[in-house]
Amino acid sequence: MQFQHTGGVIQPSDGHAMGSFWSACLSSFQQELPVQQFNTWIKSLRLENGTDAPDHLRLLAPNRFVLQWVRERYLGKIENLSRQFFSSPVIISLALDESAAAVDKSSGEIEDSLPVGDMLAEIPLVSLPTSRTTNPAYEKARLNPEFTFDTLVTGRSNDLARAAAQQVALNPGTSYNPLFVYGGVGLGKTHLVHALGNEVWRNNPDRIVRYVHAHDYIADVVRAYQQKAFDSFKRYYCSLDLLIIDDIQFLNGKDRTQEEFFFAFNALIEAKKQIVITCDTYPKDIQGLENRLISRFDWGLTVQVEPPELEMRVAILKKKAEVTQVHLGDDVAFLIAKNLRSNVRELEGALNRVIAYARFHGRDIKMEVAKEALKDVIGAHNRQITLELIQKYVADYFKIKVAEMYSQKRTRAIARPRQVAMWLARELTPHSLPEICDAFGGRDHTTVLHACRTIIDLRTKDGQLNNDLHVLLQTIKG
């Protein structure tokens, strides 16, 4: 949508300019998003009045869940619209609406049925148009009702993780406990664990389910410490039937938080209650986490979510277009999928960019429109580092033949450069593990994982290898 002005481009400090801009933003999002998404994420935002800086627009979210969602998915769009609306740059920030999250201290007592984070600063989730959100127990679970197994697109990159999550949802506390899901940013880990939680709650609404981001768990520990309420804190977390903790890597270096989580972990496992954990890396590679915690993560099942392959990326785009009620041709879907490989979030962002560009110019979503909207993305892809390029650079550096990269030779002179190339492939490209395996002679995925762990371990001990890696990284990156 293109903003309509009657008097030219507006100055940020002009009278009611901020209010006018936000009204125009709401109108733009209302036309672009389905009603449910608009009401859930955008309409619930509030423009803060009376900011000290005239060029600063501050939006207030009703709770942390909406705050995080808008920041990740819609803030870029709002910033783009501001550049169209105003003649000079405007700073746009998001914050929690303190009035919506006001602390009720009138009773002076702590309820045993809520965690410290809820007791001292309970933040109600925004009302969603589904029947289960009318249930207070479901709201306290902090699950996103839109994240289900039905809305999760499955492919080779996440089929094992999905199968494990579905098995856990059917038999919480007995199948794969804990379930540890790891993978890069934006690959759908959070969607997967929310789907698991929603399935558990759907099968048995009496179970106490709780989704917690690591930052929120840390905040709960801090509040318990400040209020001397650790007994209530422990009682709550030990009362859960299913604890989902997202991005466990953020507990690194937080000794007291790790101690409390260790206590809760043991108590829940002993009571045969289910724990589900997500992380951006393999458990043993988490820095700053106690060994006793890492060893316990191996008690259950560890599964990886990888970057989606081409066909899955196309399916994700088609599904997203269907949800947003937009017709997306196969040619446009393949164009986007071929040029964005790293994660689902970037895929959806590119699709939103194409949709916005088409609506802004009043055109249908055709191939030429998509190419215009994504010209900088396509240009970056054309300069992308490839697996073949990595193999060539590594082979030249170690003075071996490229063909030996995917041969079956296992001599040290061949095996070590091959491991280096595999590690570089994981570091510098968005290719999935199966794609890297194919590029190195169709090896098993465990071989590539072992190679990466070996290089990571040796890099801290072998100064020469560390120097070699540094040189290769700089050379390949250009």
N, C-alpha and C positions, 0 to 999 in steps of 0.2 A: 504494500500500500504506500502511496506517495502522500506526504502531508500537503494539505491545502492551506496556503497563506494568502492573506489579502494585502499585507503590507510589506512583502519581502521577507528576508531572513530575520529572525528575531534575536535580540540580544538576551543573554541569560538573565541579566539584571533588570530587564524590563518588567515592571509591575507584577502581573500574575503570570509571567512567562513560564515558570516552573509548573504551575497548575495546568496551564494550557497544554504544555508539552506532555504531561502525564495523562491528561484526558485523550490527547491524540494517540499516545502509546496504547492506552486501553482499547481504543477504537481499532487500532492496527492489529493488536493481538486477538481481539474478538473476531475479526474477519478471518484471521489465519488459523486459529486453533479451534478444535472441537469444543463444544459448550462445556463439557466436563473438565477438560484440561484448563480452559480459560478460568472457570470458576474456582478450580482448585488452587492453581499456582499464581495466576496474575491478579485476579480480582481481589484476592485476599491480602495483597500488598497495600500499604498505606504510605502516602507521601508525607514526610515529616515537614511540619510548618516551622517557619522562623529560624532557619539555619543561619549561623553567623556569616558564612561565606556565600556571596550571591551567586557564585559559579559552581556551587556544590548541591547536587540533588541527592537526597538521602531517602531511600525506600526502607520501610519497616515491615518485616515479616512476622506473622503471628506465632511462629514456632521455629525451632531449629531445623526441622525436617524440610519445611517450605523454604527456609533461608538457603540451605545447602542445594536444594533442587534448582531454585531460581538462579543461584550463582553459577552453577555448572551448565545450565541449559539455556537460560534466557538473558543473562546479563549482557552477553555480547550483542545480542539483537537490540537491546535497549540502548546500548552505547552507539550502535550504528544509526539508530533512529535519531539520537541526539545530535549527531553530526549533520544530519539532514535538516534538523529543525533550527539549530542555533548557528550563529555566524562565528562564534568563538568556542573553544573547547569547554566542556562541562565535565566536572568530576562526578561520577555516579557511584554511590556506595550502597551496600546492603547491611542492615543491622537487625537485631532482634527487637521486636516491639515490647519494651519493658512493661507497658500498661497491660499487654495481653498475657505477659508472663509474671505478673505481680505476685509477690510472695505473701501468702496469708499466714501471718504469725499470731493470729488472735488467740488460738487455742493454747499455744505454748507447749503442745505435746506432739509427739511423733507417732504417726500411724505405722503399725507393723506391716500393713499390707502394701506399702509403697516403698520403693528404694529412696535413698536420701535425695537423689536428683529430683524425684517426683515430689517428695515430702516438702522440700524447701523451695522449689521453684518449678512446680508442675506446670507444664506447657501443653494445653490441649491441642490435639491435632486438628487441622482444618477439616470441616465437615465435608465428607466426600459422598457423592450420590450413590452409595451402596448400602444395603440394609445392615450389613455387619458393623459399619462404623457407628451405628446407633447404640451398639453394645459397649459400655464403658470398659469392659475387660479387653475388648479388641483394640480400643483406642490406646489403652495403656501398653499394649504390645508393641506399639509404634511400627507396625507393618504397613507397607504400601499396598493397598488392595489391587492396584493396577499390575503389580508384579506377581504373576502366576506362572505355572508351568505351561498353561495354554498360550500365554503371550510371549514365552521364551522361544526364540528360534534356535533350533538345534542342528548341529552339524558335527563333522569329525573333530573339531577343535574343542567341543564341550560335551560330547555325548556321554563320556564316562562320568564327568562331574554331575550331569543331570541325572543319570541312572542312579548314582550313589545318593544324590539328594532325595530322589523319589523313594528309594528304599528306606532311607532314614525317616522320611515323612510318614511312611506306613508303619514303621516299627521304631519310634523314637526311644532312645535309651538302650536299645538292644543291638541295633545294626550300626556298625562303624561309629564308635564313640570314643573320642571326638571325631567329627568330620572336619578335616582341614582342607580348605579350598584356596589355592594360590594362583596368581597370574598377574599380568601387567594391568595398568590403569585402563579403565574403560572397556573391559572385555566382558562384563556382565556378571561378575561375581556377586555384587549386591543384589541384582535381580534374582539370581539363582537362590540365594539364601532367604530372601523375602518370600519367594515362591514356596520354599520348603516350610517356612513358618506359617504361611497362609494355608497350606495343605494340612498341616498338623492342627491348626485351629479349626479348619472346616470339618475335619474328621471328628474332633472332640473339643468343642468350645469351652469345656470345663478346665482344660489344661492351661496352666499359667505360662504364657509365651512372652518372651521379651527380646526385641532387637535393640542392640546397643552399639553405637559407634565407639571406638576406643577413646576418642576425645570425651565423650559423655561419661564413660566409665571412670576416666581420670577425674572429671569434674565431680562425680559422685563421691569418690574417695576424698577429694579435697574438702567437700562440704561435710562429710562425715568427720573428718579430722577437725574442722573448725567448730562443729557443733557437738563434738564428743559423742557422736552417735554411731560408733562402729558396731555396737551390738545390733541395732536396728538394720544397719547396712548389711551385715552378714546374714541376719535372719531373712531379709528379703531375697538376696541373691541365692541363698541356699533353698528357698522355697520354690524356685522356678522349676517348671517341667522341661522347658526348652530355653536355653540361653544362646542367642546368636550374637557374637561379638565381631564387629567389622573392623578391618585394618588393624590387626593386632600389633603390627610393627610399630605403631605409635606409642606403645608401652615401653619402648626402649629407653633405658636410663631412668625410668620412674620406679625406684626401688620399692617404695611403700605400696604403690599400685600393683606391682608385680607380686608382692607378698600377699596382698588381699586376693588377687586373682588366683594365685596358687591355692589359697585356702578354699575359695569358692569352687575351683576346678575339682579338687579332691573330694569335697563334700558332694558335689553333684554326681560325679562319676560313681562314688560309693553308693549313692542312693538310686543308681541306674536312671538318672535324669540325663537328657541329651544336651551336648554342647556342640555348637557349630562355629567355626572360626574361619575368617578370611584374612589373607595377607597378600602383599605384592611380591613375595619371594618364597622360595623353598624354606621350610622351618629351620634347617641347620644353617642357612645363610643369613638369618635375621641377626643384625648387629645390636648389641646392648640388651639382649634378653637373657635371663638366667638359664643356665644349662638344665636345671631341674624342670623348668617349664618346657623348654624345647624337647626334652626327652619324653615328656608326657604327651606332646602333640603326636608322637609316633605310636601311641597306644591304639589309635583307631585307624582311619583311612585318610591318606593324603592324596588329593587329586588336583590336577592342573587344568586351568582354563586358558587356552591359547588364542592367539589372534585368529579370527575366522578366515577360512579359505574362500576363494572367489565366489563359489556357488552360494555359500552361506551368507556372504556379504550382500549378494543380490537379494536373497530371501529376506534378510533383515530390512533392506531398503523397501522392498515391496510391502512388507508387513507394516512398516512405519507409515508408508504412503496410504495404505488402507485405513489405518487408525485415524490419520489426519484427513481422510476423505479427499485424497488427491489422486488423480490418475497419473501413474508413472509407467511409461513405456519400458519395455525390456532394454531397448538400446540405451536409454538414459541411465537406467539402473546399472547396466554393465559399465558404462562410462565412469560413473561415480565409484563403483566397486573396484575397478581396475586401478584407479588413481589414489584410492585411500585404503590402505591395507592394515594399519596398525591396530585400530580398535573401533568398537561399536560407536562410541561417543563421537568420534571424528566423522564417522559415516553419517550419523544422524545430523550432525552439524552441517555437513556438506549438503545434505538433502534439504534442510531448512533454508540454507543459503540459496539454493536453486529455486525453491518455492517462493521465497521472498523476492528474489530478483525478477521472477516471472510476473508476480503480482504487481510489483513496483512499476514495471514497464507495460502492464496490461497485455501480456503475451501468454500463450500456452506453453506448457513445459515440453519443449522439443529439444532435439539434440543440439541445435545451434544455440539455443538459450542456455542450456546447461554448460556448454563450452565457454560461453561468455561469462557466466556466473563463476565458473571455476578455473578461469584462465591462469591465475597465479598458482593454484593447487596443481594443475596439470603441468605447468612449467617446472614446479619443484619435483614432481614425480619423474619427469624426463631426466633430471639430474640425480636421480636416486641411486644409492649404492646397491649393487646387485651381488648375489652370491658368486657369480662368475668373476666379478671384479675382485672380490675378496680372495678367492682362490688363486687368481693370477698374481696379485700382490704378494701373498704369503709364499707362494711357490718361488717367485723371483727372489724374495728376501732370503729364504732358506736354501736357495739354489737346488731345488728339486723340480721335477716335471709336474705340470698341472694334473696330468692324468693320474699321478700317484696319489692325488687327494682323494680320489674315489676308487682306488685300487684296494686289494685285500692285504697288501703288505703291512706288516706290523713292526718292522724294525724301528728303533728309536729315532733314527734320522728322518723317517717318514711319519711315524705316529705322532710325534710332538708337534710338527708343523700342522698336521691335520687337526689336532686338538685345538691349536691356536686359531685356525681358520673357523672351526665350529663355534668357538667362543666369540670371535669377532662377528660371525653371522648372527648370533643371538643378541649381541650388543648393538650392532649397527643397522640391522634390517628388521622390518616388521614381519618377516616370514615366520610361519608356524613351524612347530617342531617337525611334523611330517614332511613339509617342504624342504627343510634343511636336510633331513634324513635322505630324501630322494636325491638331493644335489651332491651328496657324498656317497654315492654308490648304493643307495637303498638300504642303508644301515638301520638297525633297530634304534628306537628313540632313546633307549637306556644308554646306548653308546654315546649319543650326543650329550645327554645329561651328565654322564660320567666325565666326558671331556671338559665340559664347562666347569664342573666342580673341581676337577684336577687343576685347571688353569687358575681358577680363583684362589685355590689353596697355595699353589706354587708361586703365585705372583707376590705373596707376602714373604716368601722365604728365599726366592731366587732372584738376586738383583739383576743378573743378565737377562733373564726372561722378562722381568718387569720393564727393563729398558727396551727390549725387542717389541713388547706390546705397545709401549708408548710411541715408538717410532712408527710402527704399523698403523696405529690409530691416527696419528697426525698425517701420515702419507695418504691413507685411504680417504680421510675426510677432506683432503686437499687444502 
